[in-house]
């Protein structure tokens, strides 16, 4: 092989090939802005829980929001948030870690509140409780479309005095 061909072959290996089957008129995929996704999730926690504004759900969640593959919509999420805020009117959620990759944001948080309203069938105890959890959220077109939630529900219920086997 002569030297000119060797250089051409070498350059061909360095230059990415164009997908021959790609539609020439297709738009390139939109870049995901990880920082904007993090801001969106922080806004939900700060305004929704810490400032007790469940209306923020309409701004940051898709109408057909799903939890673990089950559609609950914005209304279902607002109902769940309202129950927690009624049970713990001084609820404060502190995000301690935020990780974003692709279309997903994960938060690790701690929560504190005073049990002043019925929660999971347990009458108000007046106890100050603490728990922690993690949320995995998927974002599309600037809205949270899906969530998976994991928290220390058992620890919370024990702090409230739930009987064993509750």
BELDA-V565064 format. One record per pair of residues at least 24 apart in sequence whose C-alpha atoms are under 7 Angstrom apart, sorted by the first residue. I is the first residue (numbers start at 1). J is the second residue. Records with the same first field share a line. If there is no record, write none. Layout:
BEGIN
I=J ; J
END
This chain:
BEGIN
32=102 ; 103
34=100 ; 101
37=105
38=100 ; 105
49=91 ; 92 ; 93
50=91 ; 92 ; 93
54=78 ; 81
60=143 ; 144
61=143 ; 144 ; 145
62=143 ; 144 ; 145
65=145 ; 146
66=145 ; 146 ; 147
67=146 ; 147 ; 148
68=147 ; 148
86=117
87=115 ; 116 ; 117 ; 118 ; 119
88=113 ; 114 ; 115 ; 116 ; 117
89=116
90=114
103=138 ; 139 ; 140
104=136 ; 137 ; 138 ; 139
105=136 ; 137 ; 138
106=134 ; 135 ; 136 ; 137
107=134 ; 135 ; 136
108=133 ; 134 ; 135
109=133 ; 134
125=160
127=160
129=156 ; 159
130=156
131=155 ; 156
END
